[in-house]
Amino acid sequence: MSTSEQLDPRLLEILACPEDKGPLLYFAGEQLLYNPRLQRSYAVRDGIPVMLIEEATAVDDAEHARLIALAETDGIEPTFSES
């Protein structure tokens, strides 16, 4: 899967963090899903989200700030609404 391809929008509507069950931010260009509440990212490998808690990567404050700014700049919305 090239970095320009997107995950299926229907899949994104139901993807949730396996730990806190909340929505994620999907960064297609970086092939990762990000949980800003827990500051953890999940890789997307070969078009498949790796949604295992033990595979998550902890994100430091600087990377968190970069990802939040990127989401705001690029208009990236959470995978679903918590309402």
C-alpha positions in Angstrom: 0.0 0.0 0.0 1.4 3.3 -0.9 1.3 6.2 1.5 -1.1 8.1 -0.8 -3.8 5.4 -0.3 -6.3 5.7 2.4 -7.9 3.1 4.7 -11.5 2.4 3.8 -13.7 5.1 5.2 -16.1 2.5 6.5 -13.3 0.9 8.5 -12.2 4.3 9.9 -15.8 4.9 11.2 -15.5 1.9 13.5 -11.8 1.9 14.5 -11.3 2.6 18.2 -8.3 2.5 20.5 -8.2 -1.0 22.0 -7.3 0.4 25.4 -9.7 3.3 26.0 -12.2 2.5 23.2 -12.1 6.1 22.1 -11.6 7.6 18.6 -8.3 7.8 16.8 -6.7 10.3 14.4 -5.6 8.7 11.1 -2.5 10.1 9.4 -2.6 8.5 5.9 0.8 10.0 4.9 2.5 8.5 7.9 0.5 5.3 8.0 -0.5 5.6 11.6 -3.5 5.9 13.9 -3.0 8.1 16.9 -4.8 8.3 20.3 -4.1 11.8 21.6 -5.7 11.0 25.0 -3.1 8.3 25.8 -0.4 9.6 23.5 0.0 6.3 21.7 0.2 5.5 18.0 -0.7 2.4 16.1 1.0 1.5 12.9 -0.8 0.7 9.6 1.2 -2.0 7.9 0.4 -3.1 4.3 -3.0 -1.5 4.7 -3.8 -3.2 7.9 -4.1 -1.3 11.2 -2.1 -3.0 13.9 -4.5 -2.5 16.9 -2.7 -4.4 19.6 -2.0 -2.6 22.8 1.4 -4.2 23.1 2.3 -3.0 19.6 1.4 0.6 20.3 4.2 3.2 20.4 4.4 5.8 23.2 4.5 9.3 21.8 6.5 12.0 23.7 5.2 15.6 24.2 7.0 17.0 21.2 5.6 14.4 18.8 2.2 14.8 20.3 2.3 18.5 19.6 3.4 17.8 16.1 0.6 15.4 15.4 -2.1 17.6 16.9 -0.8 20.5 14.8 -0.7 18.4 11.7 -4.3 17.2 12.4 -5.5 20.8 12.8 -3.6 21.9 9.6 -4.8 19.0 7.5 -8.3 18.9 8.9 -8.0 15.4 10.2 -11.1 14.4 12.2 -11.4 11.6 14.8 -12.4 8.2 13.4 -15.9 8.6 15.1 -17.7 11.0 17.3 -18.0 10.1 21.0 -21.5 11.7 21.3 
